[in-house]
């Protein structure tokens, strides 16, 4: 078990409820708008196909969920799951505005206990949410369980630059995040918590090791913006028949 966040989940869910209305604004501020580019590059790597079935965990306000739904087309379907009802309300509004209600099902639920049978999805994704769960290993195990043999599990998450100079610059910037949150959305304490979860989360190499531990092999990662974020991608081994 890899304990990554010991804050009670009810408190974390309440936090995301509070910031749901300003979440997209702060994402743009914190990442300088780069989170959109990171998702675009991730989608190019994943190559989601029309007709695919996809699960997007910790879907938040639904940006990645919507991009996935556009990729699966009318013959596919995307499920978005999150533990924050207010974040899901924002996501639902976006889904309706995009005209994708028939391709997307939004669910309130726990990423550590997924309400799905085994081997249902071609892709299982999680974007900027793994650092906020109590046990990252358990979540990855659940993602692997519901992924079809030969399917892919993808995690897009904040990370830490590996070089000492860049790491110091990264640390200094993230210390300023709560101040930016105070200026732009008046949520200092909530974003102080979020910058700490980024700082305390697994390194890219540690997370790669965890992917391998839960049976996602081969697995690899790609760093964005000198290591400020990383995409981890692992594949569930195909079933061997004899």
C-alpha positions as CSV (number, residue, x, y, z in Angstrom):
1,X,0.0,0.0,0.0
2,X,1.3,3.4,-1.0
3,X,-0.2,6.1,1.2
4,X,0.0,9.3,-0.8
5,X,-2.5,11.5,1.0
6,X,-3.6,11.1,4.6
7,X,-6.1,13.9,4.6
8,X,-9.7,12.5,5.2
9,X,-11.4,12.1,1.8
10,X,-14.5,13.9,3.0
11,X,-12.3,17.0,3.7
12,X,-10.7,16.7,0.2
13,X,-14.1,16.4,-1.5
14,X,-15.3,19.4,0.4
15,X,-12.3,21.4,-0.7
16,X,-13.0,20.6,-4.4
17,X,-16.6,21.5,-3.9
18,X,-15.5,24.9,-2.6
19,X,-13.2,25.6,-5.5
20,X,-15.3,24.0,-8.3
21,X,-16.5,27.4,-9.7
22,X,-12.9,28.7,-10.0
23,X,-11.1,25.5,-10.7
24,X,-10.6,26.1,-14.4
25,X,-9.4,29.6,-13.9
26,X,-6.7,28.5,-11.4
27,X,-5.6,25.6,-13.6
28,X,-4.9,28.1,-16.3
29,X,-3.1,30.4,-13.9
30,X,-1.0,27.7,-12.2
31,X,0.1,25.9,-15.4
32,X,0.2,29.1,-17.6
33,X,-2.4,27.4,-19.8
34,X,0.0,24.5,-20.5
35,X,-2.4,21.8,-19.1
36,X,-4.4,22.0,-22.3
37,X,-1.2,21.4,-24.4
38,X,-0.3,18.4,-22.1
39,X,-3.7,16.8,-22.7
40,X,-3.4,17.3,-26.4
41,X,0.0,15.6,-26.4
42,X,-1.4,12.8,-24.2
43,X,-4.3,12.3,-26.6
44,X,-1.9,12.0,-29.5
45,X,0.0,9.3,-27.7
46,X,-3.1,7.4,-26.5
47,X,-4.7,7.3,-30.0
48,X,-8.2,6.6,-28.7
49,X,-10.3,5.2,-31.5
50,X,-14.0,5.5,-32.5
51,X,-16.0,3.0,-30.6
52,X,-13.7,2.7,-27.6
53,X,-15.0,2.5,-24.1
54,X,-13.2,4.8,-21.7
55,X,-13.2,5.5,-17.9
56,X,-11.9,8.9,-16.8
57,X,-11.3,9.0,-13.0
58,X,-11.2,12.1,-10.9
59,X,-12.7,13.8,-13.9
60,X,-13.3,17.1,-12.1
61,X,-14.9,19.7,-14.4
62,X,-14.8,17.4,-17.3
63,X,-12.2,18.8,-19.8
64,X,-10.4,15.5,-20.4
65,X,-13.7,13.6,-20.3
66,X,-15.0,15.7,-23.1
67,X,-11.9,15.3,-25.2
68,X,-12.1,11.6,-24.8
69,X,-15.7,11.6,-25.8
70,X,-14.9,13.5,-29.0
71,X,-12.3,10.9,-29.8
72,X,-14.6,7.8,-29.2
73,X,-17.3,9.2,-31.5
74,X,-21.0,8.3,-31.5
75,X,-20.2,4.5,-31.3
76,X,-18.1,4.8,-28.1
77,X,-18.8,5.9,-24.6
78,X,-16.9,7.7,-21.8
79,X,-17.6,7.4,-18.0
80,X,-16.4,10.2,-15.8
81,X,-16.1,9.6,-12.1
82,X,-15.4,12.0,-9.3
83,X,-16.0,12.3,-5.6
84,X,-17.0,16.0,-5.7
85,X,-20.6,16.6,-6.6
86,X,-20.0,20.3,-7.3
87,X,-17.2,19.5,-9.7
88,X,-19.5,17.1,-11.4
89,X,-22.2,19.8,-11.7
90,X,-19.7,22.0,-13.6
91,X,-18.7,19.0,-15.8
92,X,-22.3,18.3,-16.6
93,X,-22.9,21.8,-17.8
94,X,-19.9,21.5,-20.1
95,X,-21.0,18.2,-21.4
96,X,-24.4,19.6,-22.3
97,X,-22.9,22.7,-23.9
98,X,-20.7,20.4,-26.0
99,X,-23.7,18.3,-27.1
100,X,-22.1,15.1,-25.8
101,X,-24.7,14.0,-23.2
102,X,-25.3,10.7,-25.1
103,X,-21.6,9.8,-25.1
104,X,-20.8,10.7,-21.5
105,X,-22.0,9.3,-18.2
106,X,-20.9,11.2,-15.1
107,X,-20.9,9.4,-11.8
108,X,-20.1,10.4,-8.2
109,X,-17.9,7.7,-6.7
110,X,-14.7,6.5,-5.0
111,X,-11.7,5.9,-7.3
112,X,-10.5,3.2,-4.8
113,X,-13.7,1.2,-5.2
114,X,-14.8,1.4,-8.7
115,X,-18.5,0.5,-9.5
116,X,-17.6,-1.5,-12.6
117,X,-17.0,-5.1,-13.6
118,X,-13.6,-6.4,-14.6
119,X,-12.1,-5.7,-18.1
120,X,-14.7,-3.2,-19.4
121,X,-12.6,-0.4,-20.8
122,X,-10.1,0.1,-23.6
123,X,-8.6,3.1,-21.7
124,X,-8.7,4.2,-18.1
125,X,-7.4,7.7,-17.4
126,X,-6.8,9.9,-14.4
127,X,-5.8,13.6,-14.7
128,X,-4.3,15.5,-11.8
129,X,-6.1,13.4,-9.3
130,X,-3.9,10.6,-8.2
131,X,-2.0,12.7,-5.7
132,X,-5.3,13.5,-3.9
133,X,-6.2,9.9,-3.1
134,X,-5.2,8.1,0.2
135,X,-3.7,5.1,-1.6
136,X,-2.3,5.5,-5.2
137,X,-1.5,1.8,-5.5
138,X,-5.0,0.8,-4.7
139,X,-6.4,3.2,-7.3
140,X,-4.0,1.9,-10.0
141,X,-4.9,-1.6,-9.1
142,X,-8.6,-0.8,-9.6
143,X,-7.8,1.0,-12.9
144,X,-5.9,-2.1,-14.0
145,X,-8.8,-4.4,-12.9
146,X,-11.4,-2.6,-15.1
147,X,-9.1,-2.2,-18.1
148,X,-9.3,-4.8,-20.9
149,X,-6.3,-7.0,-21.5
150,X,-4.1,-5.1,-24.0
151,X,-5.8,-1.8,-22.9
152,X,-4.0,1.2,-21.4
153,X,-3.9,3.0,-18.1
154,X,-2.8,6.7,-18.3
155,X,-2.0,9.1,-15.5
156,X,-1.4,12.8,-16.2
157,X,-0.1,14.4,-13.0
158,X,2.0,17.1,-11.5
159,X,5.6,15.9,-11.0
160,X,9.0,17.1,-9.8
161,X,11.9,18.1,-12.0
162,X,14.8,15.7,-11.5
163,X,17.7,18.2,-11.8
164,X,18.6,20.1,-8.6
165,X,18.4,23.6,-10.1
166,X,15.1,23.1,-11.8
167,X,13.8,21.4,-8.7
168,X,14.6,24.4,-6.6
169,X,12.8,26.7,-9.1
170,X,9.8,24.4,-9.2
171,X,9.6,24.4,-5.4
172,X,9.8,28.1,-5.2
173,X,7.0,28.5,-7.8
174,X,4.7,26.1,-6.1
175,X,5.2,28.0,-2.8
176,X,3.7,31.0,-4.6
177,X,0.6,29.1,-5.8
178,X,-1.5,29.9,-2.7
179,X,-0.6,33.6,-3.1
180,X,-1.8,33.4,-6.7
181,X,-5.0,31.7,-5.5
182,X,-5.6,34.4,-3.0
183,X,-5.2,37.1,-5.7
184,X,-7.3,35.4,-8.4
185,X,-10.0,33.3,-6.6
186,X,-9.6,34.1,-2.8
187,X,-8.8,30.5,-1.9
188,X,-5.5,30.7,-0.1
189,X,-5.8,27.7,2.3
190,X,-7.3,25.3,-0.3
191,X,-4.5,25.9,-2.7
192,X,-1.9,25.8,0.1
193,X,-3.1,22.2,0.6
194,X,-3.0,21.5,-3.1
195,X,0.6,22.7,-3.6
196,X,1.6,20.5,-0.6
197,X,0.1,17.4,-2.3
198,X,2.1,18.2,-5.4
199,X,5.3,18.6,-3.4
200,X,4.8,15.4,-1.4
201,X,3.6,13.2,-4.2
202,X,5.7,10.4,-5.8
203,X,8.5,11.2,-8.2
204,X,8.1,10.1,-11.8
205,X,10.4,7.2,-11.2
206,X,8.6,6.1,-8.1
207,X,5.2,6.2,-9.9
208,X,6.6,4.2,-12.8
209,X,7.7,1.6,-10.2
210,X,4.2,1.6,-8.8
211,X,2.7,1.0,-12.3
212,X,4.9,-2.0,-12.7
213,X,4.0,-3.3,-9.2
214,X,0.3,-3.4,-10.1
215,X,1.0,-5.3,-13.3
216,X,1.0,-2.5,-15.9
217,X,3.9,-3.7,-18.2
218,X,5.3,-2.3,-20.3
219,X,5.0,1.1,-18.7
220,X,6.8,4.4,-19.3
221,X,6.6,8.1,-18.6
222,X,7.0,11.4,-20.5
223,X,7.9,14.6,-18.7
224,X,6.3,18.0,-19.6
225,X,7.7,21.5,-18.9
226,X,11.1,20.2,-17.6
227,X,9.3,17.9,-15.2
228,X,6.5,20.0,-13.8
229,X,4.1,17.4,-15.0
230,X,4.4,13.8,-16.3
231,X,2.3,11.4,-18.3
232,X,2.6,7.7,-17.1
233,X,1.3,5.1,-19.5
234,X,1.0,1.4,-18.8
235,X,-0.6,-1.5,-20.6
236,X,-2.5,-4.5,-19.1
237,X,-1.0,-7.7,-20.4
238,X,-3.1,-9.5,-22.9
239,X,-4.7,-12.8,-21.8
240,X,-2.6,-15.7,-22.9
241,X,-4.6,-18.6,-24.2
242,X,-3.3,-22.1,-24.6
